[in-house]
């Protein structure tokens, strides 16, 4: 969560995405709690977006109705890719 909070200003987005890709076995109840108490709309949206992108099982079980995702669009980088589901524009993920 902290890595996503620092993205992209202090943390490379591709590295953050790779980290999230390697977390398929998170405990859903713990992730749910963290997302509910976090104050960072950006971090929460990125966490959920990346969980869905990498098709993690825990992401399918999250109750989004209990998570405040704020309102309006968020832009991490101009000219990036916009995701309408989470209303966030993020950098292109560089494939290795």
C-alpha positions in Angstrom: 0.0 0.0 0.0 2.8 2.4 0.9 4.6 1.7 -2.4 1.4 2.6 -4.3 1.1 5.8 -2.2 4.6 6.8 -3.4 3.8 6.0 -7.1 4.9 7.6 -9.4 6.6 10.5 -7.6 9.1 8.4 -5.6 8.4 4.9 -6.8 8.5 3.6 -10.4 5.0 2.5 -11.5 6.3 -0.5 -13.4 8.1 -1.8 -10.3 5.0 -1.2 -8.2 2.9 -3.1 -10.7 5.4 -6.0 -10.6 5.3 -6.1 -6.8 1.5 -6.3 -7.0 1.6 -9.0 -9.6 3.5 -11.1 -7.1 0.8 -10.8 -4.4 -1.9 -13.2 -5.6 -2.4 -14.9 -2.2 -3.3 -12.0 0.0 -5.9 -12.6 2.7 -9.0 -11.0 1.5 -10.2 -9.9 5.0 -6.9 -8.1 5.7 -6.9 -6.4 2.3 -10.5 -5.3 2.9 -9.6 -3.8 6.2 -6.6 -2.0 4.9 -8.6 -0.5 2.0 -11.4 0.6 4.3 -9.1 2.5 6.7 -6.7 4.0 4.2 -7.0 7.7 3.6 -5.3 7.6 0.2 -7.9 7.4 -2.7 -5.0 7.1 -5.2 -3.4 4.1 -3.4 -6.8 2.4 -2.9 -7.7 2.8 -6.6 -4.3 1.5 -7.7 -4.4 -1.4 -5.4 -7.8 -2.5 -6.7 -7.0 -1.8 -10.3 -3.8 -3.8 -10.2 -5.5 -6.6 -8.2 -8.0 -6.8 -11.0 -5.5 -6.5 -13.8 -3.5 -9.4 -12.5 -6.7 -11.4 -11.9 -5.9 -12.0 -8.2 -8.6 -14.1 -6.4 -8.7 -11.7 -3.4 -9.6 -8.8 -5.7 -12.7 -10.6 -6.8 -13.9 -10.9 -3.2 -13.4 -7.3 -2.0 -16.6 -5.5 -1.1 -16.1 -2.1 -2.8 -19.2 -0.7 -1.3 -17.4 -0.4 2.0 -14.4 1.4 0.6 -14.3 5.1 0.0 -12.8 5.6 -3.5 -13.5 9.3 -3.5 -15.1 11.1 -6.4 -13.7 12.4 -9.7 -10.8 11.4 -11.8 -7.2 11.0 -10.6 -4.2 11.5 -12.9 -0.9 9.9 -12.0 0.7 11.0 -15.3 -0.5 13.1 -18.2 -0.9 11.2 -21.4 -1.2 7.8 -19.7 -3.8 5.1 -19.9 -7.2 5.9 -18.4 -9.2 3.2 -16.6 -12.9 4.2 -16.5 -13.7 1.6 -13.8 -11.4 3.2 -11.2 -11.3 6.7 -12.9 -7.5 6.8 -12.8 -4.9 7.7 -15.4 -1.6 5.8 -14.9 1.6 5.3 -16.8 2.0 2.5 -19.4 3.4 -0.6 -17.7 6.7 -1.5 -19.4 6.9 -5.2 -20.2 10.3 -6.9 -19.8 
